[in-house]
Amino acid sequence: MQQRMEQRSNELQDRARQREQELLQPIQSRVNSVIQGMRAELNYAMILDADAPGGVIVAVDPVLNITAKVLQRLQQAH
């Protein structure tokens, strides 16, 4: 009985993760598109995600943070 409940719980968690990915994928694609456009427009060699898990960014000049600009572009495109 407990094994069946654990199996069912795992199945539901897998379906929830899959659904979450289905919902997030279009948003992530849109964000990535805006970031790539800004990277090209601003002639940046790279854009780093300072909040990424396992990130190794120790310090950065806050002037280089383009988060607000990305959010503004996303709102304009909406």
C-alpha positions, 0 to 999 in steps of 0.5 A: 500500500505504501509503495503504491502511494509513493509511486503515485506521489512520484507520478504526480510530482513528475506530471507537475514538473512537466506541466511547470516546464510547459508553462515556463518554456515560452516565457524563458524563450521570450526572455532569452530572445530579449536578452540576445537582442540586447546583447547584440545591440549593446555589443556585449560579449556575454551576459551573466546570470548572477542569480544562477545556481552555482554562479561564481560571480564574486563582484560586479559593478551595479551599473552593468546590471541590465535587469531593469532594461530587460524587464522594460523590453519585456513589458513593451513587447507584451 
